[in-house]
Amino acid sequence: MPSVILESRIRRGKTEYLWVATEVGYTPASDGVNLDRPVVLSGGQRVDRKRLEAVFWALLDARGSYFRQVMAAVKDQGKESVS
């Protein structure tokens, strides 16, 4: 199954940031793509990563900026594999 990996910076507190790498699998569909639940590859302890997976899933489901980043990466990957 194809997937894309994205890097994000999440604010934790007033001045602290956490760098997080997530992987989102996807399946091509007739009307676009079906996205899988994001998997947090790095970003703190294992417990933190599990909590962050729920956060990223909610962000993906809300179709906000994280969703747009995932879809842009999927489209870019499709262009690279075609050429």
Sequence and secondary structure as in RCSB ss.txt:
>XXXX:A:sequence
MPSVILESRIRRGKTEYLWVATEVGYTPASDGVNLDRPVVLSGGQRVDRKRLEAVFWALLDARGSYFRQVMAAVK
DQGKESVS
>XXXX:A:secstr
  EEEEEEEEEETTTEEEEEEEEEEEEEETTEEEE   EEEESSSHHHHHHHHHHHHHHHHTTSHHHHHHHHHHH
HHHHHHH 
